Amino acid sequence: MKKITYFYLKTCPYCRQADRLLEEARAKRPELAQVEIEKIEETERPDIADQYDYYYVPCFYLGKEKLLEGVPTYAAVEKALERAL
């Protein structure tokens, strides 16, 4: 199992939507709750955020592979969690 790195902004409505979708996916499929997620607020940790190539948040990475960027959907969030299993 691999860790997802999740870049977000506190003020981003799509990031709050991604948070809700993560909770929903983990509630519906308990095996997805095992996936570790490292949440990084990009303005608080620019030293880390600058090492990744993305323009929009929320943005999920598995290693250096981008899994999701921008407006999240349930399907995209679920797929990202499945890839990390």
PARORO-666135 format. One record per atom (N, C-alpha, C): atom name; x, y, z; residue in three letters; residue number from 1. Coordinates in Angstrom, 1 decimal, m for minus. Example, Ala and Ser with C-alpha at 12.3 -4.5 7.8 and 13.67 -1.06 7.14 Angstrom:
2
N / 13.2 / m5.7 / 7.8 / ALA / 1
CA / 12.3 / m4.5 / 7.8 / ALA / 1
C / 13.2 / m3.3 / 7.8 / ALA / 1
N / 12.8 / m2.2 / 7.1 / SER / 2
CA / 13.7 / m1.1 / 7.1 / SER / 2
C / 12.9 / 0.0 / 7.9 / SER / 2
END
This chain:
85
N / 0.8 / m1.2 / 0.0 / MET / 1
CA / 0.0 / 0.0 / 0.0 / MET / 1
C / 0.9 / 1.2 / 0.0 / MET / 1
N / 0.5 / 2.2 / m0.8 / LYS / 2
CA / 1.3 / 3.5 / m0.9 / LYS / 2
C / 0.5 / 4.6 / m0.3 / LYS / 2
N / 1.2 / 5.7 / 0.0 / LYS / 3
CA / 0.6 / 6.9 / 0.6 / LYS / 3
C / 0.3 / 7.9 / m0.5 / LYS / 3
N / m0.9 / 8.5 / m0.4 / ILE / 4
CA / m1.3 / 9.6 / m1.3 / ILE / 4
C / m0.9 / 10.9 / m0.6 / ILE / 4
N / m0.3 / 11.8 / m1.4 / THR / 5
CA / 0.1 / 13.1 / m1.0 / THR / 5
C / m1.0 / 14.0 / m1.6 / THR / 5
N / m1.7 / 14.8 / m0.7 / TYR / 6
CA / m2.9 / 15.6 / m1.1 / TYR / 6
C / m2.6 / 17.0 / m0.8 / TYR / 6
N / m2.5 / 17.8 / m1.9 / PHE / 7
CA / m2.2 / 19.3 / m1.7 / PHE / 7
C / m3.6 / 20.0 / m1.7 / PHE / 7
N / m3.7 / 20.9 / m0.8 / TYR / 8
CA / m4.9 / 21.7 / m0.7 / TYR / 8
C / m4.7 / 23.1 / m0.2 / TYR / 8
N / m5.7 / 23.9 / m0.2 / LEU / 9
CA / m5.7 / 25.2 / 0.4 / LEU / 9
C / m6.9 / 25.3 / 1.3 / LEU / 9
N / m6.7 / 25.9 / 2.4 / LYS / 10
CA / m7.8 / 26.0 / 3.4 / LYS / 10
C / m9.0 / 26.7 / 2.9 / LYS / 10
N / m8.8 / 27.7 / 2.0 / THR / 11
CA / m9.9 / 28.5 / 1.5 / THR / 11
C / m10.6 / 27.9 / 0.2 / THR / 11
N / m10.1 / 26.8 / m0.2 / CYS / 12
CA / m10.6 / 26.2 / m1.5 / CYS / 12
C / m11.9 / 25.4 / m1.3 / CYS / 12
N / m13.0 / 25.8 / m2.0 / PRO / 13
CA / m14.2 / 25.0 / m1.8 / PRO / 13
C / m14.1 / 23.6 / m2.4 / PRO / 13
N / m13.3 / 23.5 / m3.5 / TYR / 14
CA / m13.1 / 22.1 / m4.1 / TYR / 14
C / m12.3 / 21.2 / m3.2 / TYR / 14
N / m11.5 / 21.8 / m2.4 / CYS / 15
CA / m10.7 / 21.0 / m1.4 / CYS / 15
C / m11.6 / 20.5 / m0.3 / CYS / 15
N / m12.6 / 21.3 / 0.1 / ARG / 16
CA / m13.5 / 20.8 / 1.1 / ARG / 16
C / m14.4 / 19.7 / 0.5 / ARG / 16
N / m14.8 / 19.9 / m0.8 / GLN / 17
CA / m15.5 / 18.9 / m1.5 / GLN / 17
C / m14.7 / 17.6 / m1.6 / GLN / 17
N / m13.4 / 17.7 / m1.9 / ALA / 18
CA / m12.6 / 16.5 / m1.9 / ALA / 18
C / m12.5 / 15.8 / m0.5 / ALA / 18
N / m12.5 / 16.6 / 0.5 / ASP / 19
CA / m12.5 / 16.0 / 1.9 / ASP / 19
C / m13.8 / 15.2 / 2.1 / ASP / 19
N / m14.9 / 15.8 / 1.7 / ARG / 20
CA / m16.2 / 15.1 / 1.9 / ARG / 20
C / m16.2 / 13.8 / 1.1 / ARG / 20
N / m15.7 / 13.9 / m0.1 / LEU / 21
CA / m15.7 / 12.7 / m1.0 / LEU / 21
C / m14.8 / 11.6 / m0.5 / LEU / 21
N / m13.7 / 12.0 / 0.1 / LEU / 22
CA / m12.8 / 11.0 / 0.7 / LEU / 22
C / m13.5 / 10.3 / 1.9 / LEU / 22
N / m14.1 / 11.1 / 2.7 / GLU / 23
CA / m14.9 / 10.5 / 3.8 / GLU / 23
C / m16.0 / 9.5 / 3.4 / GLU / 23
N / m16.7 / 10.0 / 2.3 / GLU / 24
CA / m17.8 / 9.2 / 1.8 / GLU / 24
C / m17.2 / 7.8 / 1.2 / GLU / 24
N / m16.2 / 7.9 / 0.4 / ALA / 25
CA / m15.6 / 6.7 / m0.2 / ALA / 25
C / m15.1 / 5.8 / 0.9 / ALA / 25
N / m14.4 / 6.3 / 1.9 / ARG / 26
CA / m13.9 / 5.5 / 3.0 / ARG / 26
C / m15.0 / 4.8 / 3.8 / ARG / 26
N / m16.2 / 5.5 / 4.0 / ALA / 27
CA / m17.3 / 5.0 / 4.7 / ALA / 27
C / m18.0 / 3.9 / 3.9 / ALA / 27
N / m18.1 / 4.1 / 2.6 / LYS / 28
CA / m18.7 / 3.0 / 1.7 / LYS / 28
C / m17.9 / 1.8 / 1.5 / LYS / 28
N / m16.6 / 2.0 / 1.5 / ARG / 29
CA / m15.6 / 0.9 / 1.2 / ARG / 29
C / m14.5 / 1.0 / 2.3 / ARG / 29
N / m14.7 / 0.3 / 3.4 / PRO / 30
CA / m13.8 / 0.3 / 4.5 / PRO / 30
C / m12.3 / 0.0 / 4.2 / PRO / 30
N / m12.1 / m0.8 / 3.1 / GLU / 31
CA / m10.7 / m1.1 / 2.8 / GLU / 31
C / m10.0 / 0.1 / 2.3 / GLU / 31
N / m10.7 / 1.1 / 1.8 / LEU / 32
CA / m10.1 / 2.3 / 1.3 / LEU / 32
C / m9.6 / 3.2 / 2.5 / LEU / 32
N / m10.1 / 3.0 / 3.7 / ALA / 33
CA / m9.7 / 3.7 / 4.9 / ALA / 33
C / m8.3 / 3.4 / 5.3 / ALA / 33
N / m7.8 / 2.3 / 4.8 / GLN / 34
CA / m6.4 / 1.9 / 5.1 / GLN / 34
C / m5.4 / 2.8 / 4.4 / GLN / 34
N / m5.7 / 3.4 / 3.3 / VAL / 35
CA / m4.8 / 4.2 / 2.6 / VAL / 35
C / m4.4 / 5.5 / 3.4 / VAL / 35
N / m3.1 / 5.6 / 3.6 / GLU / 36
CA / m2.5 / 6.8 / 4.3 / GLU / 36
C / m2.6 / 8.0 / 3.4 / GLU / 36
N / m3.0 / 9.1 / 3.9 / ILE / 37
CA / m3.1 / 10.4 / 3.1 / ILE / 37
C / m2.3 / 11.4 / 3.9 / ILE / 37
N / m1.3 / 12.0 / 3.2 / GLU / 38
CA / m0.6 / 13.1 / 3.8 / GLU / 38
C / m1.1 / 14.4 / 3.2 / GLU / 38
N / m1.8 / 15.2 / 4.0 / LYS / 39
CA / m2.4 / 16.4 / 3.6 / LYS / 39
C / m1.4 / 17.6 / 3.8 / LYS / 39
N / m1.2 / 18.3 / 2.7 / ILE / 40
CA / m0.2 / 19.4 / 2.7 / ILE / 40
C / m0.9 / 20.7 / 2.3 / ILE / 40
N / m1.0 / 21.6 / 3.2 / GLU / 41
CA / m1.5 / 23.0 / 2.8 / GLU / 41
C / m0.4 / 23.7 / 2.1 / GLU / 41
N / m0.6 / 23.9 / 0.8 / GLU / 42
CA / 0.5 / 24.4 / m0.1 / GLU / 42
C / 1.1 / 25.7 / 0.4 / GLU / 42
N / 0.3 / 26.6 / 1.0 / THR / 43
CA / 0.9 / 27.9 / 1.4 / THR / 43
C / 1.8 / 27.8 / 2.7 / THR / 43
N / 1.5 / 26.7 / 3.4 / GLU / 44
CA / 2.2 / 26.5 / 4.7 / GLU / 44
C / 3.5 / 25.7 / 4.4 / GLU / 44
N / 3.5 / 24.9 / 3.3 / ARG / 45
CA / 4.7 / 24.0 / 3.0 / ARG / 45
C / 5.1 / 24.2 / 1.5 / ARG / 45
N / 5.4 / 25.4 / 1.1 / PRO / 46
CA / 5.9 / 25.6 / m0.3 / PRO / 46
C / 7.1 / 24.8 / m0.6 / PRO / 46
N / 7.9 / 24.5 / 0.4 / ASP / 47
CA / 9.1 / 23.7 / 0.1 / ASP / 47
C / 8.8 / 22.4 / m0.4 / ASP / 47
N / 7.7 / 21.8 / 0.0 / ILE / 48
CA / 7.2 / 20.5 / m0.6 / ILE / 48
C / 6.4 / 20.7 / m1.8 / ILE / 48
N / 5.5 / 21.6 / m1.8 / ALA / 49
CA / 4.6 / 21.8 / m2.9 / ALA / 49
C / 5.4 / 22.2 / m4.2 / ALA / 49
N / 6.4 / 22.9 / m4.1 / ASP / 50
CA / 7.2 / 23.3 / m5.2 / ASP / 50
C / 7.9 / 22.2 / m5.9 / ASP / 50
N / 8.0 / 21.0 / m5.3 / GLN / 51
CA / 8.6 / 19.8 / m5.8 / GLN / 51
C / 7.7 / 19.1 / m6.8 / GLN / 51
N / 6.4 / 19.5 / m6.8 / TYR / 52
CA / 5.4 / 18.8 / m7.6 / TYR / 52
C / 4.9 / 19.7 / m8.7 / TYR / 52
N / 4.5 / 19.1 / m9.8 / ASP / 53
CA / 4.0 / 19.9 / m11.0 / ASP / 53
C / 2.5 / 19.9 / m11.1 / ASP / 53
N / 1.9 / 20.9 / m10.5 / TYR / 54
CA / 0.4 / 21.0 / m10.6 / TYR / 54
C / 0.0 / 22.5 / m10.5 / TYR / 54
N / m1.2 / 22.8 / m11.0 / TYR / 55
CA / m1.7 / 24.2 / m11.1 / TYR / 55
C / m2.9 / 24.4 / m10.2 / TYR / 55
N / m3.7 / 23.3 / m10.0 / TYR / 56
CA / m4.9 / 23.5 / m9.2 / TYR / 56
C / m5.0 / 22.5 / m8.1 / TYR / 56
N / m5.7 / 23.0 / m7.0 / VAL / 57
CA / m6.0 / 22.1 / m5.9 / VAL / 57
C / m7.4 / 21.8 / m5.9 / VAL / 57
N / m7.9 / 20.7 / m5.4 / PRO / 58
CA / m7.1 / 19.7 / m4.7 / PRO / 58
C / m6.3 / 18.9 / m5.8 / PRO / 58
N / m5.2 / 18.4 / m5.3 / CYS / 59
CA / m4.3 / 17.6 / m6.2 / CYS / 59
C / m3.8 / 16.4 / m5.4 / CYS / 59
N / m4.0 / 15.2 / m5.9 / PHE / 60
CA / m3.5 / 14.0 / m5.3 / PHE / 60
C / m2.4 / 13.4 / m6.1 / PHE / 60
N / m1.3 / 13.0 / m5.4 / TYR / 61
CA / m0.2 / 12.3 / m6.0 / TYR / 61
C / 0.0 / 10.9 / m5.3 / TYR / 61
N / 0.5 / 10.0 / m6.1 / LEU / 62
CA / 0.9 / 8.7 / m5.6 / LEU / 62
C / 2.4 / 8.6 / m6.0 / LEU / 62
N / 3.3 / 8.9 / m5.1 / GLY / 63
CA / 4.7 / 9.1 / m5.5 / GLY / 63
C / 4.7 / 10.4 / m6.3 / GLY / 63
N / 5.2 / 10.3 / m7.5 / LYS / 64
CA / 5.3 / 11.5 / m8.4 / LYS / 64
C / 4.2 / 11.4 / m9.5 / LYS / 64
N / 3.3 / 10.4 / m9.4 / GLU / 65
CA / 2.2 / 10.2 / m10.4 / GLU / 65
C / 1.0 / 11.0 / m9.9 / GLU / 65
N / 0.6 / 12.0 / m10.8 / LYS / 66
CA / m0.6 / 12.8 / m10.5 / LYS / 66
C / m1.9 / 11.9 / m10.7 / LYS / 66
N / m2.7 / 11.8 / m9.7 / LEU / 67
CA / m3.9 / 11.0 / m9.8 / LEU / 67
C / m5.2 / 11.9 / m9.9 / LEU / 67
N / m5.2 / 13.1 / m9.4 / LEU / 68
CA / m6.3 / 14.0 / m9.5 / LEU / 68
C / m5.8 / 15.4 / m9.3 / LEU / 68
N / m6.4 / 16.3 / m10.1 / GLU / 69
CA / m6.1 / 17.7 / m10.0 / GLU / 69
C / m7.3 / 18.5 / m10.4 / GLU / 69
N / m7.7 / 19.4 / m9.5 / GLY / 70
CA / m8.8 / 20.3 / m9.8 / GLY / 70
C / m10.1 / 19.7 / m9.2 / GLY / 70
N / m11.2 / 20.1 / m9.8 / VAL / 71
CA / m12.6 / 19.7 / m9.3 / VAL / 71
C / m12.7 / 18.2 / m9.1 / VAL / 71
N / m12.9 / 17.8 / m7.9 / PRO / 72
CA / m13.0 / 16.3 / m7.7 / PRO / 72
C / m14.4 / 15.7 / m7.9 / PRO / 72
N / m14.4 / 14.5 / m8.3 / THR / 73
CA / m15.6 / 13.7 / m8.4 / THR / 73
C / m15.5 / 12.5 / m7.5 / THR / 73
N / m16.6 / 11.9 / m7.1 / TYR / 74
CA / m16.5 / 10.7 / m6.3 / TYR / 74
C / m15.7 / 9.6 / m7.0 / TYR / 74
N / m16.0 / 9.4 / m8.3 / ALA / 75
CA / m15.3 / 8.4 / m9.1 / ALA / 75
C / m13.8 / 8.6 / m9.1 / ALA / 75
N / m13.3 / 9.8 / m9.3 / ALA / 76
CA / m11.9 / 10.1 / m9.3 / ALA / 76
C / m11.2 / 9.9 / m7.9 / ALA / 76
N / m11.9 / 10.3 / m6.9 / VAL / 77
CA / m11.4 / 10.1 / m5.5 / VAL / 77
C / m11.3 / 8.6 / m5.2 / VAL / 77
N / m12.3 / 7.9 / m5.5 / GLU / 78
CA / m12.4 / 6.4 / m5.3 / GLU / 78
C / m11.2 / 5.8 / m6.1 / GLU / 78
N / m11.1 / 6.1 / m7.3 / LYS / 79
CA / m10.0 / 5.6 / m8.2 / LYS / 79
C / m8.6 / 5.8 / m7.6 / LYS / 79
N / m8.4 / 7.0 / m7.1 / ALA / 80
CA / m7.1 / 7.4 / m6.5 / ALA / 80
C / m6.8 / 6.5 / m5.3 / ALA / 80
N / m7.9 / 6.3 / m4.5 / LEU / 81
CA / m7.7 / 5.5 / m3.3 / LEU / 81
C / m7.4 / 4.0 / m3.7 / LEU / 81
N / m8.1 / 3.6 / m4.7 / GLU / 82
CA / m7.9 / 2.2 / m5.2 / GLU / 82
C / m6.5 / 2.0 / m5.7 / GLU / 82
N / m5.9 / 3.0 / m6.4 / ARG / 83
CA / m4.6 / 2.9 / m6.9 / ARG / 83
C / m3.5 / 2.8 / m5.8 / ARG / 83
N / m3.8 / 3.4 / m4.7 / ALA / 84
CA / m2.9 / 3.4 / m3.5 / ALA / 84
C / m3.0 / 2.1 / m2.7 / ALA / 84
N / m4.0 / 1.3 / m2.9 / LEU / 85
CA / m4.1 / 0.0 / m2.2 / LEU / 85
C / m3.0 / m1.0 / m2.5 / LEU / 85
END
